[in-house]
């Protein structure tokens, strides 16, 4: 059974409709990527799934439960966690304080010590700088912290919006290697990413969003060899 199933979801902001019937399935333990041009609704879809927006129609099933109209805090307590675009850290707070904020949901409180050890092992630089204010860190360090804060919430599904945005190629490679290792632990991941080639390289399955709808889907290997994807997103 799919961990997350999105069925014919329509959503937007007030009278401005962005999504026009998106349908997707995420299999447990798999890394799925969502790609598409700027402005097609990728971030809107994540915000709708996580509960920051409500769909005007359609359904969202998570772990066998209809969560279409549940608030974001309830979804977080079920294990549905978003690492937002632009990191959105508490910049005046320390690394440790940001990580502790990630563990405020009920399901994560009893696992805070184990999860803290886990993220410090994954991101040793954060352990070194645990008392440093987040706003004084580099962009790459802040992205590490954003992902680590998401992991502190003990997610069943971790959604990451634009992992590599604004980062150097070296830092991008490091973070994608981290995501690959997370996948190997069995964590279900949905990755929205502008670097389509890297996203397809680490993912199991992919969806292409266009004009607010699901335009293409398939295994990452199939999408890499798809003529439209190669011409529109890979420059091949």
Residue frames as a rotation matrix with the C-alpha (Angstrom) as fourth column:
UNK 1
0.571 0.821 0.000 0.00
0.821 -0.571 0.000 0.00
0.000 0.000 -1.000 0.00
UNK 2
-0.010 -0.554 0.832 1.24
0.452 -0.745 -0.491 3.50
0.892 0.371 0.258 -0.84
UNK 3
-0.503 -0.211 -0.838 2.39
0.856 -0.254 -0.450 5.57
-0.118 -0.944 0.308 2.14
UNK 4
-0.443 0.366 -0.818 1.07
-0.111 -0.928 -0.355 8.74
-0.890 -0.066 0.452 0.48
UNK 5
-0.507 0.348 0.789 -1.60
0.854 0.330 0.403 8.85
-0.121 0.877 -0.464 -2.20
UNK 6
-0.602 0.276 -0.749 -2.69
-0.180 -0.961 -0.209 12.14
-0.778 0.009 0.629 -3.79
UNK 7
-0.469 0.534 0.704 -5.85
0.824 0.551 0.132 11.84
-0.317 0.642 -0.698 -5.86
UNK 8
-0.073 0.504 0.861 -7.01
0.823 -0.457 0.337 14.55
0.563 0.733 -0.382 -8.26
UNK 9
0.022 0.008 -1.000 -6.00
0.866 -0.499 0.015 17.40
-0.499 -0.866 -0.018 -5.94
UNK 10
0.171 0.095 0.981 -6.97
0.599 -0.801 -0.027 20.99
0.783 0.592 -0.194 -6.82
UNK 11
0.389 -0.079 -0.918 -5.58
0.847 -0.363 0.389 23.84
-0.364 -0.929 -0.074 -4.72
UNK 12
-0.038 -0.437 0.899 -4.36
0.654 -0.691 -0.308 27.41
0.756 0.576 0.312 -4.83
UNK 13
-0.770 -0.275 -0.576 -4.30
0.612 -0.577 -0.542 30.75
-0.183 -0.769 0.612 -3.05
UNK 14
-0.431 0.703 -0.566 -7.69
-0.255 -0.696 -0.671 32.42
-0.866 -0.145 0.479 -2.75
UNK 15
0.649 0.746 -0.151 -9.16
-0.299 0.067 -0.952 32.76
-0.699 0.663 0.267 -6.21
UNK 16
0.165 -0.685 -0.710 -5.86
-0.982 -0.043 -0.186 31.87
0.097 0.727 -0.679 -7.88
UNK 17
0.872 0.176 0.457 -5.87
-0.244 0.965 0.095 28.16
-0.424 -0.194 0.885 -8.65
UNK 18
0.004 -0.971 -0.237 -2.44
-0.961 -0.070 0.269 26.54
-0.278 0.227 -0.933 -9.05
UNK 19
-0.880 -0.287 0.378 -3.10
-0.238 0.956 0.172 22.81
-0.411 0.061 -0.910 -8.97
UNK 20
-0.140 0.823 -0.550 -5.57
-0.986 -0.165 0.003 21.36
-0.088 0.543 0.835 -11.46
UNK 21
0.837 0.546 -0.031 -5.86
-0.547 0.837 -0.023 17.71
0.013 0.036 0.999 -10.57
UNK 22
-0.186 -0.973 -0.140 -2.55
-0.891 0.227 -0.394 16.27
0.415 0.052 -0.908 -9.34
UNK 23
0.913 0.399 0.082 -2.37
-0.402 0.846 0.350 12.52
0.070 -0.353 0.933 -8.78
UNK 24
-0.082 -0.980 -0.184 0.66
-0.713 0.187 -0.676 10.78
0.696 0.076 -0.714 -7.24
UNK 25
0.958 0.235 -0.165 1.61
-0.053 0.712 0.701 7.76
0.282 -0.662 0.694 -5.15
UNK 26
0.030 -0.961 0.274 4.64
-0.883 -0.154 -0.443 7.37
0.468 -0.229 -0.853 -2.89
UNK 27
0.584 0.102 -0.805 5.71
0.067 0.983 0.173 3.86
0.809 -0.155 0.567 -2.04
UNK 28
0.942 -0.221 0.252 7.11
-0.290 -0.159 0.944 3.26
-0.169 -0.962 -0.214 1.47
UNK 29
0.427 -0.871 0.242 10.89
0.284 0.383 0.879 3.22
-0.859 -0.307 0.411 1.70
UNK 30
0.174 -0.320 0.931 11.33
0.985 0.055 -0.165 4.81
0.002 0.946 0.324 -1.73
UNK 31
-0.422 -0.327 -0.845 12.79
0.255 -0.938 0.235 8.15
-0.870 -0.116 0.480 -2.81
UNK 32
0.238 0.599 0.764 10.46
0.958 -0.016 -0.286 9.90
-0.159 0.800 -0.578 -5.23
UNK 33
-0.756 -0.482 -0.443 11.37
0.395 -0.875 0.278 13.12
-0.522 0.035 0.852 -7.02
UNK 34
0.469 0.872 0.139 9.02
0.759 -0.318 -0.567 15.78
-0.451 0.371 -0.812 -8.32
UNK 35
-0.641 -0.745 -0.185 10.36
0.480 -0.577 0.661 18.00
-0.599 0.334 0.727 -11.09
UNK 36
0.354 0.727 0.588 9.00
0.935 -0.261 -0.240 20.69
-0.022 0.635 -0.772 -13.38
UNK 37
-0.290 -0.444 0.848 9.55
0.552 -0.802 -0.231 24.26
0.782 0.401 0.477 -14.51
UNK 38
-0.949 -0.055 -0.309 9.34
0.284 -0.570 -0.771 27.19
-0.134 -0.820 0.557 -12.10
UNK 39
-0.714 0.689 -0.126 5.78
-0.656 -0.721 -0.223 28.19
-0.245 -0.077 0.967 -11.27
UNK 40
-0.512 0.536 -0.671 4.03
-0.371 0.566 0.736 24.92
0.775 0.626 -0.091 -12.15
UNK 41
0.444 0.808 0.387 2.91
-0.661 0.004 0.750 24.24
0.605 -0.589 0.536 -8.57
UNK 42
-0.047 -0.516 -0.855 5.57
0.237 0.826 -0.511 22.03
0.970 -0.226 0.084 -6.97
UNK 43
-0.942 -0.328 0.068 5.82
0.034 -0.297 -0.954 24.04
0.334 -0.897 0.291 -3.75
UNK 44
-0.313 0.912 0.266 2.04
-0.922 -0.358 0.145 24.55
0.228 -0.199 0.953 -3.69
UNK 45
0.352 0.415 -0.839 1.62
-0.287 0.901 0.325 20.78
0.891 0.127 0.437 -3.82
UNK 46
-0.482 -0.597 -0.641 3.98
0.456 0.454 -0.765 20.25
0.748 -0.661 0.053 -0.88
UNK 47
-0.915 0.172 0.364 2.23
-0.376 -0.688 -0.621 22.96
0.143 -0.705 0.695 1.13
UNK 48
0.060 0.990 -0.128 -1.10
-0.885 0.112 0.452 21.30
0.462 0.086 0.883 0.40
UNK 49
0.175 -0.058 -0.983 0.14
0.088 0.995 -0.043 17.84
0.981 -0.079 0.179 1.36
UNK 50
-0.689 -0.579 -0.436 1.64
0.465 0.109 -0.879 19.06
0.556 -0.808 0.194 4.63
UNK 51
0.035 0.850 -0.526 -1.49
0.995 0.022 0.102 21.02
0.098 -0.527 -0.844 5.59
UNK 52
-0.681 -0.302 -0.667 -0.44
0.400 -0.917 0.006 24.64
-0.613 -0.262 0.745 5.10
UNK 53
-0.652 0.594 -0.471 -3.05
-0.758 -0.505 0.412 24.84
0.007 0.626 0.780 2.32
UNK 54
-0.267 0.641 0.719 -6.32
-0.118 0.719 -0.685 22.97
-0.957 -0.267 -0.117 2.00
UNK 55
-0.954 -0.027 0.298 -7.28
0.281 0.264 0.923 21.34
-0.104 0.964 -0.244 -1.28
UNK 56
-0.518 0.822 -0.236 -10.44
-0.810 -0.560 -0.173 22.70
-0.274 0.101 0.956 -2.87
UNK 57
0.724 0.686 -0.073 -11.14
-0.685 0.704 -0.189 19.18
-0.079 0.187 0.979 -4.12
UNK 58
0.204 -0.637 -0.744 -9.46
-0.317 0.676 -0.666 15.80
0.926 0.371 -0.064 -4.27
UNK 59
0.979 0.153 0.134 -8.07
-0.181 0.356 0.917 13.66
0.093 -0.922 0.376 -1.45
UNK 60
-0.039 -0.999 0.005 -4.76
-0.709 0.024 -0.705 13.06
0.704 -0.031 -0.709 0.29
UNK 61
0.942 0.287 -0.172 -4.27
-0.117 0.764 0.634 9.68
0.314 -0.577 0.754 1.99
UNK 62
-0.041 -0.977 0.210 -1.33
-0.759 -0.107 -0.642 9.20
0.650 -0.186 -0.737 4.35
UNK 63
-0.908 -0.405 0.105 -0.53
-0.386 0.713 -0.586 5.85
0.163 -0.573 -0.804 5.94
UNK 64
-0.722 0.662 -0.202 -4.06
0.584 0.739 0.335 4.62
0.371 0.124 -0.921 5.18
UNK 65
-0.151 0.651 -0.744 -5.81
0.787 -0.377 -0.489 7.69
-0.598 -0.659 -0.455 6.63
UNK 66
0.275 0.316 0.908 -7.59
0.794 -0.608 -0.029 10.55
0.543 0.728 -0.418 4.85
UNK 67
-0.147 -0.438 -0.887 -5.62
0.845 -0.521 0.117 13.62
-0.514 -0.732 0.447 5.93
UNK 68
-0.122 0.074 0.990 -6.91
0.885 -0.444 0.142 15.99
0.450 0.893 -0.011 3.23
UNK 69
0.308 0.383 0.871 -8.18
0.068 -0.922 0.382 18.63
0.949 -0.059 -0.310 5.64
UNK 70
0.647 -0.192 -0.738 -6.16
0.762 0.200 0.616 17.99
0.030 -0.961 0.276 8.77
UNK 71
0.939 -0.342 0.026 -4.07
-0.343 -0.935 0.085 20.92
-0.005 -0.088 -0.996 10.08
UNK 72
0.370 -0.885 -0.282 -0.31
-0.421 0.111 -0.900 20.92
0.828 0.451 -0.331 9.65
UNK 73
-0.300 -0.542 0.785 0.47
-0.942 0.038 -0.333 20.22
0.150 -0.840 -0.522 13.32
UNK 74
0.483 0.532 0.695 -1.69
-0.602 0.778 -0.176 17.09
-0.635 -0.334 0.697 13.27
UNK 75
0.945 -0.172 -0.278 -0.01
-0.148 0.533 -0.833 15.85
0.291 0.829 0.478 10.10
UNK 76
0.044 -0.985 0.168 3.42
-0.708 -0.149 -0.690 16.49
0.705 -0.088 -0.704 11.63
UNK 77
-0.159 -0.056 0.986 2.45
-0.919 0.373 -0.127 14.35
-0.361 -0.926 -0.111 14.62
UNK 78
0.838 0.457 0.296 1.48
-0.291 0.836 -0.466 11.57
-0.461 0.304 0.834 12.18
UNK 79
0.127 -0.896 0.425 5.00
0.391 0.439 0.809 11.72
-0.912 0.063 0.406 10.69
UNK 80
0.478 0.080 0.875 4.48
0.870 -0.183 -0.458 13.96
0.123 0.980 -0.157 7.63
UNK 81
0.353 -0.517 -0.780 7.34
0.428 -0.652 0.626 16.48
-0.832 -0.555 -0.008 7.68
UNK 82
0.824 -0.048 0.564 8.42
0.509 -0.374 -0.775 19.25
0.248 0.926 -0.284 5.27
UNK 83
-0.174 -0.869 -0.463 11.87
0.699 -0.440 0.564 20.80
-0.694 -0.226 0.684 4.87
UNK 84
0.712 0.694 -0.108 10.72
0.416 -0.540 -0.732 24.06
-0.566 0.476 -0.673 3.23
UNK 85
0.311 -0.543 0.780 12.29
0.809 -0.280 -0.517 25.98
0.499 0.792 0.352 0.38
UNK 86
0.230 -0.299 0.926 14.59
-0.165 -0.950 -0.265 28.70
0.959 -0.092 -0.268 1.70
UNK 87
-0.595 -0.583 -0.554 15.29
0.295 0.483 -0.824 26.71
0.748 -0.654 -0.115 4.91
UNK 88
0.273 0.778 0.566 13.16
-0.272 -0.501 0.821 29.00
0.923 -0.379 0.075 7.14
UNK 89
-0.221 -0.466 -0.857 15.37
0.747 0.484 -0.456 28.50
0.627 -0.741 0.241 10.19
UNK 90
0.923 0.316 -0.219 15.12
0.378 -0.639 0.669 30.41
0.071 -0.701 -0.710 13.44
UNK 91
0.424 -0.840 0.337 18.16
0.376 -0.175 -0.910 32.51
0.824 0.513 0.242 12.61
UNK 92
0.135 -0.359 0.924 18.57
-0.700 -0.695 -0.167 34.13
0.702 -0.624 -0.345 16.05
UNK 93
0.792 0.163 0.589 18.54
-0.552 0.606 0.574 30.74
-0.263 -0.779 0.570 17.73
UNK 94
-0.253 -0.954 0.160 21.45
-0.809 0.300 0.506 28.31
-0.531 -0.001 -0.847 17.99
UNK 95
-0.510 -0.030 -0.859 21.87
-0.633 0.690 0.351 25.13
0.582 0.723 -0.371 16.00
UNK 96
-0.954 0.118 -0.276 20.85
0.261 0.779 -0.570 23.09
0.148 -0.616 -0.774 19.05
UNK 97
-0.579 0.779 -0.240 17.77
-0.177 -0.407 -0.896 25.22
-0.796 -0.476 0.373 19.66
UNK 98
-0.208 0.474 -0.856 16.68
-0.977 -0.138 0.161 24.80
-0.042 0.870 0.491 16.03
UNK 99
-0.693 -0.096 -0.714 17.10
-0.255 0.960 0.118 21.04
0.674 0.264 -0.690 16.33
UNK 100
-0.914 0.379 -0.144 15.09
0.271 0.308 -0.912 21.00
-0.301 -0.873 -0.384 19.55
UNK 101
-0.377 0.804 -0.460 12.31
-0.682 -0.577 -0.450 22.92
-0.627 0.144 0.766 17.79
UNK 102
-0.409 0.174 -0.896 12.16
-0.767 0.466 0.441 20.11
0.494 0.868 -0.057 15.24
UNK 103
-0.775 0.010 -0.632 11.45
0.217 0.943 -0.251 17.65
0.594 -0.332 -0.733 18.04
UNK 104
-0.827 0.470 0.310 8.44
-0.543 -0.522 -0.658 19.45
-0.148 -0.712 0.686 19.52
UNK 105
0.021 0.873 -0.487 5.84
-0.792 0.311 0.525 17.14
0.610 0.375 0.699 17.92
UNK 106
0.509 0.309 0.804 4.58
-0.833 0.412 0.369 14.43
-0.217 -0.857 0.467 20.24
UNK 107
0.996 -0.066 -0.064 5.93
0.042 0.947 -0.320 11.47
0.082 0.316 0.945 18.26
UNK 108
0.392 -0.915 0.095 9.48
0.135 -0.045 -0.990 12.88
0.910 0.401 0.106 18.38
UNK 109
0.472 -0.211 0.856 9.81
-0.755 -0.598 0.269 13.87
0.455 -0.773 -0.441 22.04
UNK 110
0.820 -0.113 0.561 10.57
-0.335 0.700 0.631 10.38
-0.463 -0.705 0.536 23.32
UNK 111
0.689 -0.570 0.448 13.20
0.715 0.633 -0.296 9.88
-0.115 0.524 0.844 20.60
UNK 112
0.972 -0.229 0.045 14.99
-0.211 -0.944 -0.253 13.21
0.100 0.237 -0.966 20.92
UNK 113
0.360 -0.898 0.254 18.27
-0.546 0.018 0.837 11.80
-0.756 -0.440 -0.484 22.30
UNK 114
0.034 -0.324 0.945 18.55
0.498 0.826 0.265 9.06
-0.866 0.462 0.190 19.66
UNK 115
0.720 0.301 0.626 17.58
0.694 -0.279 -0.664 11.41
-0.025 0.912 -0.410 16.84
UNK 116
0.876 -0.464 -0.131 20.07
-0.436 -0.878 0.199 14.02
-0.208 -0.117 -0.971 18.01
UNK 117
0.040 -0.876 0.481 22.86
-0.214 0.463 0.860 11.43
-0.976 -0.137 -0.169 17.94
UNK 118
0.241 0.142 0.960 21.70
0.774 0.569 -0.278 10.40
-0.586 0.810 0.027 14.48
UNK 119
0.932 0.158 0.325 21.78
0.338 -0.701 -0.628 13.89
0.128 0.695 -0.708 12.98
UNK 120
0.640 -0.767 -0.042 25.13
-0.623 -0.551 0.555 14.72
-0.449 -0.329 -0.831 14.59
UNK 121
-0.044 -0.625 0.779 26.58
0.182 0.762 0.622 11.53
-0.982 0.169 0.080 13.10
UNK 122
0.398 0.305 0.865 25.14
0.878 0.147 -0.455 12.47
-0.267 0.941 -0.210 9.71
UNK 123
0.619 -0.151 0.771 26.17
0.269 -0.881 -0.389 16.14
0.738 0.448 -0.505 9.95
UNK 124
0.177 -0.607 -0.774 29.28
0.979 0.189 0.075 16.36
0.101 -0.771 0.628 12.18
UNK 125
-0.677 -0.425 0.601 29.65
0.425 -0.892 -0.152 20.05
0.601 0.152 0.785 11.36
UNK 126
0.224 0.835 0.502 26.37
-0.174 -0.472 0.864 20.73
0.959 -0.281 0.040 13.16
UNK 127
0.711 -0.038 -0.702 27.72
0.641 0.446 0.625 19.03
0.289 -0.894 0.342 16.28
UNK 128
-0.356 -0.931 -0.083 30.81
0.917 -0.331 -0.223 21.23
0.180 -0.156 0.971 16.10
UNK 129
-0.885 0.018 0.465 28.65
0.045 -0.991 0.126 24.34
0.463 0.132 0.877 15.80
UNK 130
-0.238 0.879 -0.412 25.73
0.810 0.414 0.415 23.39
0.536 -0.235 -0.811 18.02
UNK 131
0.035 0.229 -0.973 26.06
0.833 -0.545 -0.098 26.60
-0.552 -0.807 -0.210 20.05
UNK 132
-0.918 -0.388 -0.085 26.41
0.258 -0.744 0.616 28.90
-0.302 0.544 0.783 17.02
UNK 133
-0.106 0.900 -0.423 23.49
-0.265 -0.436 -0.860 31.06
-0.958 0.021 0.285 15.90
UNK 134
0.132 0.230 0.964 21.93
0.694 0.673 -0.256 29.64
-0.708 0.703 -0.071 12.75
UNK 135
0.937 0.348 -0.013 21.88
0.245 -0.686 -0.685 32.99
-0.247 0.639 -0.729 10.97
UNK 136
0.449 -0.849 -0.279 25.68
-0.731 -0.529 0.431 33.23
-0.514 0.011 -0.858 11.06
UNK 137
-0.051 -0.448 0.893 26.23
0.145 0.881 0.450 29.94
-0.988 0.153 0.020 9.25
UNK 138
-0.847 -0.289 -0.445 26.93
-0.402 -0.200 0.894 29.48
-0.347 0.936 0.054 5.54
UNK 139
-0.032 0.885 -0.464 24.14
-0.999 -0.014 0.042 28.57
0.031 0.465 0.885 3.12
UNK 140
-0.158 -0.098 -0.983 25.28
-0.362 0.931 -0.035 24.96
0.919 0.350 -0.183 2.94
UNK 141
-0.954 -0.210 -0.212 25.43
0.126 0.359 -0.925 24.64
0.270 -0.909 -0.316 6.73
UNK 142
-0.587 0.804 0.093 21.97
-0.695 -0.442 -0.566 26.15
-0.414 -0.397 0.819 7.01
UNK 143
0.110 0.631 -0.768 20.60
-0.866 0.440 0.238 23.61
0.489 0.639 0.594 4.54
UNK 144
-0.583 -0.366 -0.726 22.20
0.045 0.877 -0.478 20.81
0.811 -0.311 -0.495 6.56
UNK 145
-0.976 0.207 0.068 20.48
-0.104 -0.169 -0.980 22.23
-0.191 -0.964 0.186 9.63
UNK 146
-0.259 0.935 -0.243 17.12
-0.960 -0.277 -0.041 22.45
-0.105 0.223 0.969 7.84
UNK 147
0.034 0.212 -0.977 17.31
-0.461 0.870 0.173 18.77
0.887 0.444 0.128 6.85
UNK 148
-0.786 -0.404 -0.468 18.50
0.211 0.537 -0.817 17.79
0.581 -0.741 -0.337 10.33
UNK 149
-0.790 0.565 0.239 15.63
-0.547 -0.472 -0.692 19.72
-0.278 -0.677 0.681 11.95
UNK 150
0.088 0.829 -0.552 13.22
-0.931 0.266 0.250 17.77
0.354 0.492 0.795 9.74
UNK 151
-0.188 -0.241 -0.952 14.79
-0.062 0.970 -0.233 14.49
0.980 0.015 -0.197 10.84
UNK 152
-0.973 -0.183 0.139 14.39
-0.131 -0.057 -0.990 15.51
0.189 -0.981 0.031 14.48
UNK 153
-0.273 0.953 0.135 10.62
-0.955 -0.250 -0.161 15.34
-0.119 -0.173 0.978 13.95
UNK 154
-0.648 -0.069 0.759 10.91
-0.178 0.982 -0.063 11.55
-0.741 -0.176 -0.648 13.46
UNK 155
-0.124 0.666 -0.736 9.28
-0.940 -0.316 -0.127 11.59
-0.316 0.676 0.665 10.02
UNK 156
0.138 0.235 0.962 7.59
0.232 0.937 -0.262 8.68
-0.963 0.259 0.075 8.28
UNK 157
0.447 -0.015 0.894 7.70
0.890 -0.094 -0.446 10.81
0.091 0.995 -0.029 5.13
UNK 158
-0.061 -0.545 -0.836 10.28
0.406 -0.779 0.478 13.56
-0.912 -0.311 0.269 4.69
UNK 159
0.658 0.293 0.694 9.48
0.753 -0.279 -0.596 16.09
0.019 0.915 -0.404 1.95
UNK 160
-0.146 -0.814 -0.562 12.35
0.570 -0.533 0.625 18.36
-0.809 -0.229 0.542 0.86
UNK 161
0.837 0.504 0.215 11.71
0.487 -0.504 -0.713 21.47
-0.251 0.702 -0.667 -1.23
UNK 162
0.807 -0.537 0.246 14.69
-0.095 -0.529 -0.843 22.57
0.583 0.657 -0.478 -3.36
UNK 163
0.805 -0.527 -0.274 17.57
0.541 0.459 0.705 20.89
-0.245 -0.715 0.655 -1.56
UNK 164
-0.050 -0.975 0.217 20.34
0.973 0.001 0.232 22.46
-0.227 0.222 0.948 -3.67
UNK 165
0.689 0.412 0.597 18.93
0.602 -0.784 -0.154 25.97
0.404 0.465 -0.788 -4.20
UNK 166
0.859 -0.341 0.382 21.73
-0.381 -0.924 0.033 28.53
0.342 -0.174 -0.924 -4.01
UNK 167
0.676 -0.622 0.395 24.44
-0.168 0.392 0.905 26.02
-0.718 -0.678 0.160 -3.10
UNK 168
-0.072 -0.811 -0.581 27.81
-0.952 -0.118 0.283 25.37
-0.298 0.573 -0.763 -4.71
UNK 169
0.357 0.169 -0.919 28.31
-0.648 0.753 -0.113 22.18
0.673 0.636 0.378 -6.76
UNK 170
-0.648 -0.675 -0.352 30.49
-0.190 0.591 -0.784 20.69
0.737 -0.441 -0.512 -4.00
UNK 171
-0.803 0.404 0.437 27.89
-0.498 -0.053 -0.865 21.25
-0.327 -0.913 0.244 -1.29
UNK 172
0.186 0.892 -0.412 25.16
-0.982 0.164 -0.090 20.02
-0.013 0.422 0.907 -3.61
UNK 173
-0.015 -0.279 -0.960 27.02
-0.398 0.883 -0.250 16.73
0.917 0.378 -0.124 -4.08
UNK 174
-0.926 -0.376 0.042 27.50
-0.166 0.304 -0.938 16.37
0.340 -0.876 -0.343 -0.32
UNK 175
-0.481 0.816 0.319 23.81
-0.736 -0.179 -0.653 16.90
-0.476 -0.549 0.688 0.41
UNK 176
0.342 0.593 -0.729 22.69
-0.882 0.470 -0.031 14.53
0.324 0.653 0.684 -2.32
UNK 177
-0.454 -0.558 -0.694 25.01
-0.198 0.823 -0.532 11.89
0.868 -0.104 -0.485 -0.86
UNK 178
-0.920 0.181 0.348 23.30
-0.355 -0.008 -0.935 12.45
-0.166 -0.984 0.072 2.49
UNK 179
0.026 0.991 -0.134 19.88
-0.956 -0.015 -0.294 12.00
-0.293 0.136 0.946 0.89
UNK 180
0.102 -0.061 -0.993 21.09
-0.606 0.788 -0.111 8.79
0.789 0.613 0.043 -0.75
UNK 181
-0.850 -0.462 -0.251 22.20
-0.067 0.569 -0.820 7.47
0.522 -0.680 -0.515 2.66
UNK 182
-0.615 0.711 0.341 18.85
-0.658 -0.223 -0.719 8.43
-0.435 -0.667 0.605 4.18
UNK 183
0.242 0.699 -0.673 17.10
-0.936 0.350 0.027 6.43
0.255 0.624 0.739 1.47
UNK 184
-0.313 -0.467 -0.827 19.20
-0.289 0.876 -0.386 3.40
0.905 0.118 -0.409 2.39
UNK 185
-0.960 0.004 0.281 17.83
-0.278 0.148 -0.949 3.57
-0.045 -0.989 -0.141 5.95
UNK 186
-0.642 0.765 0.051 14.32
0.757 0.622 0.199 2.95
0.121 0.167 -0.979 4.57
UNK 187
-0.419 0.481 -0.770 13.00
0.223 -0.768 -0.600 6.49
-0.880 -0.423 0.214 5.07
UNK 188
0.156 0.564 0.811 10.36
0.978 0.025 -0.206 7.51
-0.136 0.825 -0.548 2.53
UNK 189
-0.446 -0.436 -0.782 11.38
0.310 -0.895 0.322 10.77
-0.840 -0.099 0.534 0.82
UNK 190
0.580 0.518 0.629 9.72
0.805 -0.245 -0.540 13.16
-0.126 0.820 -0.559 -1.62
UNK 191
-0.297 -0.824 -0.483 12.27
0.565 -0.559 0.607 15.48
-0.770 -0.093 0.631 -3.20
UNK 192
0.880 0.423 0.214 11.40
0.442 -0.569 -0.693 18.61
-0.171 0.705 -0.688 -5.16
UNK 193
0.110 -0.972 -0.208 14.57
0.392 -0.150 0.908 19.69
-0.913 -0.181 0.365 -6.92
UNK 194
0.714 0.089 -0.695 15.73
-0.469 -0.676 -0.568 22.08
-0.520 0.731 -0.441 -9.65
UNK 195
-0.376 -0.881 -0.286 18.76
-0.890 0.258 0.375 19.91
-0.257 0.396 -0.882 -10.41
UNK 196
0.596 0.790 -0.145 16.78
-0.795 0.557 -0.240 17.33
-0.109 0.258 0.960 -12.37
UNK 197
0.269 -0.560 -0.784 19.76
-0.439 0.653 -0.617 15.20
0.857 0.510 -0.070 -13.33
UNK 198
-0.781 -0.579 0.235 20.89
-0.437 0.237 -0.868 14.79
0.446 -0.780 -0.438 -9.73
UNK 199
-0.218 0.791 0.572 17.33
-0.901 0.063 -0.430 14.21
-0.376 -0.609 0.699 -8.51
UNK 200
0.708 0.494 -0.505 16.77
-0.675 0.682 -0.281 11.41
0.206 0.540 0.816 -11.02
UNK 201
-0.098 -0.852 -0.515 20.17
-0.451 0.499 -0.740 9.93
0.887 0.160 -0.432 -10.24
UNK 202
-0.899 -0.309 0.310 19.34
-0.395 0.269 -0.878 9.34
0.188 -0.912 -0.364 -6.55
UNK 203
-0.238 0.913 0.332 15.60
-0.874 -0.052 -0.484 8.64
-0.424 -0.405 0.810 -6.78
UNK 204
-0.700 0.109 0.705 13.63
0.172 0.985 0.018 5.48
-0.693 0.134 -0.709 -7.48
UNK 205
-0.093 0.798 0.595 10.62
0.993 0.118 -0.003 7.05
-0.073 0.591 -0.803 -9.16
UNK 206
-0.867 -0.281 -0.412 9.74
0.269 -0.959 0.089 10.45
-0.421 -0.033 0.907 -10.56
UNK 207
0.277 0.936 0.217 6.86
0.879 -0.155 -0.452 12.71
-0.389 0.315 -0.865 -11.52
UNK 208
-0.860 -0.423 0.285 6.91
0.507 -0.775 0.377 15.68
0.062 0.469 0.881 -13.88
UNK 209
0.027 0.862 -0.506 4.50
0.705 -0.376 -0.601 18.49
-0.709 -0.341 -0.618 -13.06
UNK 210
-0.926 -0.238 0.292 3.31
0.376 -0.625 0.684 20.83
0.020 0.744 0.668 -15.82
UNK 211
-0.593 0.714 0.372 0.52
-0.318 -0.632 0.707 23.44
0.740 0.301 0.602 -15.79
UNK 212
-0.358 0.429 0.830 -0.57
-0.934 -0.141 -0.329 22.29
-0.024 -0.892 0.451 -12.34
UNK 213
0.781 0.625 -0.001 -1.07
-0.622 0.777 -0.094 18.67
-0.057 0.074 0.996 -13.43
UNK 214
0.078 -0.709 0.701 0.88
-0.204 0.677 0.708 15.43
-0.976 -0.198 -0.092 -13.41
UNK 215
0.426 0.047 -0.904 2.30
-0.872 -0.245 -0.424 15.35
-0.241 0.968 -0.063 -16.95
UNK 216
0.214 -0.448 -0.868 4.64
-0.445 0.747 -0.495 12.35
0.870 0.492 -0.040 -16.78
UNK 217
0.455 -0.211 0.865 5.61
-0.832 0.247 0.497 9.63
-0.319 -0.946 -0.063 -14.35
UNK 218
0.794 -0.206 -0.572 7.85
-0.135 0.857 -0.496 6.61
0.593 0.472 0.653 -14.33
UNK 219
0.662 -0.673 -0.330 10.93
0.696 0.387 0.605 5.05
-0.279 -0.630 0.725 -12.84
UNK 220
0.522 -0.530 -0.668 13.85
-0.249 -0.844 0.475 7.45
-0.816 -0.081 -0.572 -12.70
UNK 221
-0.525 -0.728 0.442 15.64
0.186 0.408 0.894 5.32
-0.831 0.551 -0.079 -15.28
UNK 222
-0.022 0.620 0.784 12.66
0.976 0.182 -0.116 5.65
-0.215 0.763 -0.609 -17.66
UNK 223
0.855 0.408 -0.319 12.44
0.371 -0.913 -0.172 9.41
-0.362 0.029 -0.932 -17.18
UNK 224
0.051 -0.922 -0.385 16.16
-0.140 -0.388 0.911 9.89
-0.989 0.007 -0.149 -17.82
UNK 225
-0.791 -0.379 0.480 15.65
0.340 0.380 0.860 8.29
-0.508 0.844 -0.172 -21.23
UNK 226
0.269 0.948 0.167 12.37
0.802 -0.125 -0.584 10.09
-0.533 0.291 -0.794 -21.98
UNK 227
-0.262 -0.420 0.869 12.83
0.898 -0.437 0.060 12.45
0.354 0.796 0.491 -24.94
UNK 228
0.541 0.545 0.641 10.73
0.287 -0.836 0.469 15.25
0.791 -0.070 -0.608 -23.41
UNK 229
0.940 -0.209 -0.269 12.54
0.238 -0.161 0.958 15.12
-0.243 -0.965 -0.102 -20.07
UNK 230
0.085 -0.981 0.176 15.96
0.898 0.152 0.413 15.00
-0.432 0.123 0.894 -21.74
UNK 231
-0.249 -0.163 0.955 15.21
0.771 -0.631 0.093 18.01
0.587 0.759 0.283 -23.95
UNK 232
0.515 0.604 0.608 13.27
0.163 -0.765 0.623 20.14
0.842 -0.221 -0.492 -21.46
UNK 233
0.964 -0.005 0.265 15.19
-0.258 -0.247 0.934 19.49
0.061 -0.969 -0.240 -18.23
UNK 234
0.587 -0.783 0.206 18.52
0.421 0.512 0.748 17.79
-0.692 -0.353 0.630 -18.95
UNK 235
0.457 -0.388 -0.801 19.60
-0.637 -0.771 0.010 19.84
-0.621 0.506 -0.599 -21.98
UNK 236
-0.523 -0.651 0.550 20.27
-0.120 0.695 0.709 16.70
-0.844 0.305 -0.442 -24.01
